[in-house]
């Protein structure tokens, strides 16, 4: 087996490139979701704590 032919086939093969691109897109979406939830998370917790406090003082 010739070293140059192996190297040219190895670096010329783009069959795994699509999977890598999709994995980078999914990783980017995951980071965006993490950032959004960390920014909005405190506000959502405050809303639910306010609702819980109002329900806790409610008498039947």
N, C-alpha and C positions, 0 to 999 in steps of 0.2 A: 504494500500500500504506500503510495507516494504521499509524503507529508504535505505537499502543496495542494494536492487534490482533496485531501481530508480537510484542510483548513479552508479551502474555497467552498467546499460543500457545507461545512459547519457554519461559516459566517454568511453564506448565501442563503441558508435555510431560514425562512421567515414564518414558518408554520406556528411557532409559539408566540409570535409577536402580538397577535390578536388577544390571546389570553392575558398577556402581560398588560396590554392597554386596558382591557376591561377590569383587571384587578386594580390598576391605578385609579380608574374612574370610581370604582366601589370604595376604595380607600378615601378618596377625596369627598365623596358623599358622606361617608361615615364621620370624617372630621368636621364637616359642615353641620351635621346633625348634633354632634357632641357640643360644638360651639354654640349652636342655637339653644340647646337645652340648658347649657350652663348659664347663658345670658338671661333666659326667661324663667329658669327654675325657681329663683327666689320669689319672683312675683307670683307664680302659681302656688307656691307653698303659702304665701301670705293670704292669698284668696281662700284657700281651703281652711287655713287656720281661723280666718274670720267667719267662714260658714260654720265651722265646728263650734266656735264660741257662741254664735247666735243660736245654734241648735241645742247646745248644752244648757243655755239659760231658758229654753222653751219649756213651759210646763203644760202637761196634758190635762 
